[in-house]
Amino acid sequence: MGILTYRFIRTVEIEDRPLAHLRNVIHSKLRRGESFAFSWEVSVDQGSGRNSVWLGPDIPIVFEFFDGREIPLNPRWLRELARSANSPAGLVLVPEPDATPSPAPEG
């Protein structure tokens, strides 16, 4: 389980694997000087609902991983998260797709 800390006051617990993918997409956007929204669902045990924060290059953000190993990234998931981050709704953590591309239809 990892933690994303926003402006040193808000923490969000996210499993290490999705957090590694989010870090990659967020770093890419911030490196380009882009601001965007990030939204996530709140689990039932934490009261349910949905939260959203505005991320920008001047807002401190910290990614903490509890597993010291580097996590292999799924390129398909990164593309889907980046597409989400570039949409009007902003970045939303979508489920991880299969890493292998689907075979082309025969025909």
N, C-alpha and C positions, 0 to 999 in steps of 0.2 A: 504494500500500500504506500503510495507516495502522497505528497502534499504540494499543492500550488498555493503560494501566499501572495496575495494581491495588496499592494500598498502597505505591507507589513501589518495589516489589521484583519484581513479576511483570509481564512484558510479553507481550502476545499480538498477533501480526501478523494484521490483518484488512484486506481490501481496503477502500478508502475508501467505496464505495457501501454495502456492508452495515454498515460502522462508523457511517455517518451515521444509518442507521435504528436501530441498536442504541442510539446516543447518545440519540436522541429518546425511545425507550421507557424506557431506564434513567433519564434525567432526569425523566420523568413519574412514575415509581414513587418515586424518591428525593425529589422535590418534595413528594409526599404522605406522606413519612416511612415508606414501606414498605420492608422488607427482603425479599430473595428470592435464590434461587440462579441463577447463570448458568453454563451448560455449553456446551462446544464440542468438536468433534472435532479431534484432532491429526493433521496430515498424515503420510503415510508417510515423507517425507524428514526429519521431526522425531521419528520413532520410533513413530508410530501411537498409538491409544488415545483417551481422552476425559479432559478436565479439567473441573473445576467449582470455582467460587468463590462465597462468600457476599457479597452486596452489601447495604450498608445506608447510611443517611444519614450516619453518622459515619466511614465508611471512605473515604479519599481515592481518587479515580479520575480519570485523565487520558485524554483522547481527543486524539490527534495525527493530523492529516491532512497528507499530503504534496502534495496538490493544493489550491491556494489557492481554487479556485472552490467556490461553494456547490452542494451536490448536491441536485437535485430529489428529493423523497421520494414514494414509492409508497404511497398511503393503504391499499391492500389489504395490503401487506406490513407496514405499521405495525400494522394491526388483528390480523394473524396473530401477529406478535411479541408484542404486548400480551396476546393471549389465552394465549400460551405462558408469558409472565412471570407471569400470574395463576393458572397451573395449579400443582398440587402439585409437579410436576417442576421448575418454574422456567423461566426464559428459555432457549430453545435457538434458535440461528440456523437458521432454516428457509430453503429456497430461495425466491428472489423469485418471486411469482406475476405473471402478466400484469397490467398496470395497468388494463386496460379490463375492466369487468364483463362477465360472460357474458350473452348475450341470454336473455331469459325464454323458456322453452319454449312453443311454440304449442299451443293446444289448446282 
